[in-house]
Amino acid sequence: MEKAKEEGIKWLLGFHGTLLLSTIIPDKFLNEDTFNLTLELVKKGGFDGVIGWDMPVYIDAPKMTNIINLISATSFTIRLVKERITTIPLLKGSDPRKMETHSRWLKRIGFKQVALHATEYIVL
């Protein structure tokens, strides 16, 4: 990570096309500290944008936990945009209704593109 921030991710990888950073990481790291590290890496590392913010939503998790995580994912995504980072949000939801709700939120905020984590296809 330090090398990417110092030298730039594109130079480090030898890749000079569009490069987006995904925030899909283990659930235990999806917190404020990791968000701040991600923000620093994107800004200093020369990424073209971000896909995310990811938060866990599981079909067998309590409904309130999933709703809180959808709100959190949306809030972190808004913060990325406020930092002037090109952001493609992750459409999340533990069932089709929640995915529809999250989709409406993202549209209302102004997003015209979304990314979909492969595991979310299962609920469709």
N, C-alpha and C positions, 0 to 999 in steps of 0.2 A: 504494500500500500504506500509506503513512504517513497519508494522508487517511482511509482506511478505519479504521485503528487509532485515530486521533484522534476522528473524528466518528461512527464506526459504519457498517458496511457497509449496513445497512438504510436509514439516513437518506441515505447517499450514492447509493444506487440508487433511492430512493423506493419501496421494496418492504418491506412489513411482515409478510409471511407467513413460513413456515418457509424458512430459507436454509441450505443445506449447502455446505460447501467441498469440492470434489473435489481429490484429490491427483494426478490424471492430468496429468502434465507431461512434458516431454522427459526421456528417461532420464538424461542427463548431470546433471540437477539433483536426482535422487533420492538424496540423501545426508544426512548428519547436519546439516549447516548448513541445508539447505532444510527439513528436518524442524523444526528449532528456529525458523526464520522462520515456518513454517506454524503452529506451536504458538502463537507470539506473536500472529500475525494472528487466529487463531480466538478466542483469549482476549480480546484488546483490541478486535477488530473487531465483536464481537457476533454471530458466526455461531451457528446453533443446533446445529451438529454438523459432522462430517466424513465424507466417503466416501473410504476408503482404508485403508491406505497402499498405494500402487501400487509395484510393482517389475516390471522387465521379465522376461518369460518368453517365449521364442521356440522354436518347433518345431525350428528349425535351430541352436539354440545348444547348447553342450555340456550334457549332463544335469546335471553337477555345478553349473554356473553357475545353471541354473534352480532346482535344489534350494536352493542358497544364497540365491537371491533370494526364493524362497517363505518360507524361514525368516526372512529379513530383513523381508519385508512383514508377516509375522505378528508379529514382535518390535516393529516400529514401531507396528502397530495396537494391541498390548497397551499400549504406552507412552501412546498417545492416551487409552485408557480409564483408565489409572492417573492421568492428569491431569484426570479427571472430564469428559472431552469425549464427548458423544454421538457414537458411531462406528458407521458401517455399513461393515464391511470389504469389500474387493474380493476376490471369489473369483478366484483365479489358477490357471494351469496351462498347460503347453505341449501337453498331450494329455489325453484323458479320465481316465486313471489318476491323473495328477498333480492334476487338478482335484478328483477324488474324495478324494485324500489331503488336499488343502488344505481341502476342505469338512469332512472329519472333524476336522481340527485346530480349525477355527473353531467347530464344534459343541461339541467338548470344552471349549473355553475358555468357552463359554456364549452365543455369538451365536445369535440366532434369526432374524436378517435378514442378507442379504448383497446386495451390488451386483455386477453383472457388466458388465465393460467390453465394449463391442460387439464388439471383435475376438475375444474369447474365445468368442463364439457360433460362430465358424468351426470350432473344434475339436470342437464337439458334433455 
